[in-house]
Amino acid sequence: MQTVPHDPTEGVYATGDDYVHALEVRGAGRLLFVSGTMGLDADGVPGSTLDRQLDLIWSNLRAILGSAGLTVNDIVRVTSYLRDAAYAEANAKARVAALGGRTVPTTAIVAETLVSDWLVEIEVIAAA
């Protein structure tokens, strides 16, 4: 599988250094669509802080991806649902760290989560 970033600099606004406008996936034989994943521990208890929930989310995503024989290196799209816009910077930092600095298309949306203790929910698409 090959990925080709498409991040034009003319005719559209600049993206910055932590995401790209589009990522073309060539030769992928598999796609994995992951449900929104929360910062819950194995017992279903949410982390007590935003940073803890972000750590748990990415740990949970690694486990889910691993169950399909994939890793975070296979993620080609990230959508984050934040309870508060103030969480955007911490969320971006956690995403960049989890992806090892690799940029993918991403969207962050401020939304009310189903449970008020869930501060962030993240869904991903992976390809291999």
C-alpha positions, 0 to 999 in steps of 0.5 A: 500500500502507498499513501500520497499526501495532497496538500495544495498551497494555492487556491486553498488555505494552509493546513499547518504542520499537524495534518494534510488536506487529503491522503490518497491510498493506493493499493490498499487491500483492506480498510478498517473503520473504527467506531468512536473510541473513548478514554475508558479503562478496561473496566469502562471507567473514564480517565479522571483528566483530559490527558489520561483520557487521551492516553486511554483512547490511543491505547484502546485504538492500538488494541483495536487496530492490533486485533485486526493486525494493524497499527497506528501507522495504518491510520489514514483518517482521524475524527475527534469529537471534543466536549469543549473547544479548549481540548483542541490543543491537547487532542492535537498533541496527543494525535501527533504523538500517537502517529509519530508525527505522521500527518493524516487528514483530521477533523475536530468537532465540538459536540456533546458526548453521550456521557458527560464524563467522556471528554473526547471520542475519536474515530479512525479509518485505517488501510493496509 
